[in-house]
Amino acid sequence: MSRFLAHACTFAIGLLLVSLPLSNAFAHCFVGARFFPATLVIDDPCVADEMSLPTVDWFPTPGTPHGSQVDISAEFDKRITEDLGFGISDVWSQIRTPGGPVVQGLGDLETTLQYQLLKDASHETAMLLGLIVDWGGTGNVNAGIGTPYSMLTPTYYFGQGLGGLPDDLEFARPLAITGQIGYQIPTTSYVLSQNLNIPQVLVYGASLQYSMPYLKSEVKDLQFPDFINHLIPIVEAQLFTPVTNNLGNPSTTTGTINPGVIYIGSTYQIGIEAIIPVNSASGSGVGVLGQLHFYLDDMFPNTLGQPLIGGTSTPSKTPL
Amino acid sequence: MRIRITLVMLLLGAVGAGAARAHAFLDHASPLVGSTVATAPSEVALTFTQNLEAAFSSVQITDGKGVRVEQGKPQISGNTMRVGLKAAGPGRYQVHWHVLSVDTHKTEGNFSFTVSGP
């Protein structure tokens, strides 16, 4: 196919996507009056039709003198049914080390299957179960960015809004906590070529977020400028602790703490966070992370925003 | 280049879609969310970020004893929902709304306001 035809096809696909009819769809991560935004480091506690494109980060790598790493990733999530979702993501990384070669390439393809266990509107509670699979051999193994083995990570996710706090604590009601805990199991315990044990790892994280939209619409309208009312200041953290089969590897917990802010638009959100390593094994300085995220159920509620099976076309009235 | 073109189209789609469609958030209310007013209002008005489906949108207002004090059915026009209030004395009032935007996204919320009295 000529370059012109290829570009024409791509343009046509793009045009089709933007001109699809918009009607009949349901929420991303709304739980009663609470909206949980898509968090940048950990995952939010809902299945949804959404897309992160792109997520970009830069951070100084561990070591002295340190190098640096840039990651550019994309993620697409789609509901299969109202409660079952599927996600696919990948990352391109470039790692620079002082005096060494620049290595770059794709990481392992990652897929996620998630099931919505609970959405309790009155208590602003959400729970989700998932299985994350990093498919070995799909990334640049030679550069050390991909791995020759796969990893399975069954993961539990939760979200809890604090809207039920008493009136004395009304300004704490916009707070919400989300979190996840997973157990990463590699499909091999030893890589012969590298004489390396591959540990099983506890992967866990949490976010604390303060929703200005919630403050304005549920607690007290303080007449802030509109821009302020779209912000959700947030602190995320993600940690990795080797649990078993870690012989010969550092046994340190690694991870980052990520303070930042998310701007909520009507069909998208933009987030920016700092990357602060929790110790010298996690990094050697502060990095930065940014993400543009689209709510596909709002953008294309009649097509991409519907579950593949059992999409509802006529809403049922919920009496008050 | 192909990725770039698709990205541009998706961004255009996001902007275009965002202009008219999405979940209906409460933009502002009268009386203001969480406010204290001297005299009881004759109606409560809620303005949302999206137009509403009248048949699937409603509001309930209760006083401090949990007694419903809204009067009649809410009147919905575009993105605004209004409902009358029965003669109400001083106290705290709870507003619970439940709406469907025109593209059938459901949202709900609660807030209170206080009538301080003369």
Contacts between the chains, C-beta under 8 A, distances in Angstrom:
chain1	res1	chain2	res2	distance
A	6	B	2	6.3
A	7	B	1	6.5
A	7	B	2	6.5
A	7	B	5	6.4
A	10	B	2	4.3
A	10	B	5	5.0
A	10	B	6	5.6
A	11	B	5	5.5
A	11	B	9	7.2
A	13	B	6	6.7
A	13	B	9	7.9
A	14	B	5	6.0
A	14	B	6	4.8
A	14	B	8	7.3
A	14	B	9	2.7
A	14	B	10	6.7
A	14	B	13	8.0
A	15	B	9	6.3
A	17	B	9	6.3
A	17	B	10	6.4
A	17	B	13	5.9
A	18	B	9	5.5
A	18	B	10	7.2
A	18	B	12	5.6
A	18	B	13	3.4
A	18	B	16	6.3
A	18	B	17	7.9
A	22	B	17	6.1
A	22	B	20	7.7
A	22	B	21	4.9
A	22	B	103	5.7
A	23	B	103	5.1
A	23	B	104	6.6
A	24	B	103	7.0
A	24	B	104	4.9
A	25	B	103	6.7
A	25	B	104	6.4
A	25	B	105	6.4
A	26	B	104	7.5
A	26	B	105	6.5
A	26	B	106	6.6
A	27	B	23	6.6
A	27	B	105	6.2
A	27	B	106	6.7
A	27	B	107	7.5
A	30	B	23	6.9
A	30	B	106	7.9
A	30	B	107	6.4
A	32	B	108	6.2
A	33	B	107	8.0
A	33	B	108	6.0
A	33	B	109	4.1
A	33	B	110	6.1
A	53	B	7	7.1
A	53	B	10	7.4
A	121	B	108	7.1
A	170	B	34	7.5
A	213	B	25	6.4
A	216	B	26	7.9
A	216	B	33	6.6
A	217	B	25	6.3
A	217	B	26	4.0
A	217	B	33	6.1
A	217	B	109	5.6
A	217	B	111	6.7
A	218	B	33	7.0
A	218	B	109	5.8
A	218	B	110	6.3
A	218	B	111	5.4
A	219	B	33	7.0
A	219	B	34	5.6
A	219	B	111	7.2
A	220	B	32	8.0
A	220	B	33	6.1
A	220	B	34	3.1
A	220	B	35	7.5
A	221	B	28	6.3
A	221	B	29	7.1
A	221	B	32	4.5
A	221	B	33	4.1
A	221	B	34	6.2
A	221	B	35	7.1
A	223	B	32	7.7
A	265	B	18	6.1
A	266	B	18	4.3
A	266	B	21	7.8
A	266	B	22	3.8
A	266	B	23	7.6
A	266	B	49	6.9
A	267	B	14	5.1
A	267	B	17	5.1
A	267	B	18	4.1
A	267	B	21	7.6
A	267	B	22	5.5
A	268	B	14	5.1
A	268	B	18	6.9
A	294	B	10	7.1
A	294	B	14	5.6
A	295	B	22	7.5
A	297	B	105	7.7
A	298	B	17	6.7
A	298	B	18	7.6
A	298	B	21	6.5
A	298	B	22	4.3
A	298	B	23	6.6
A	298	B	105	7.1
A	299	B	13	5.9
A	299	B	14	5.8
A	299	B	17	4.5
A	299	B	18	7.8
A	300	B	13	7.8
A	300	B	17	7.5
A	301	B	21	6.9
A	301	B	103	5.2
A	301	B	104	7.1
A	301	B	105	7.1
A	315	B	53	7.9
A	315	B	56	5.9
A	315	B	100	5.9
A	315	B	104	5.0
A	315	B	106	6.8
A	317	B	55	7.2
A	317	B	56	5.3
A	318	B	56	8.0
A	318	B	98	6.3
A	318	B	106	7.5
A	319	B	58	7.8
A	320	B	58	5.0
A	320	B	59	7.7
A	320	B	60	4.7
A	320	B	96	6.7
A	320	B	98	5.7
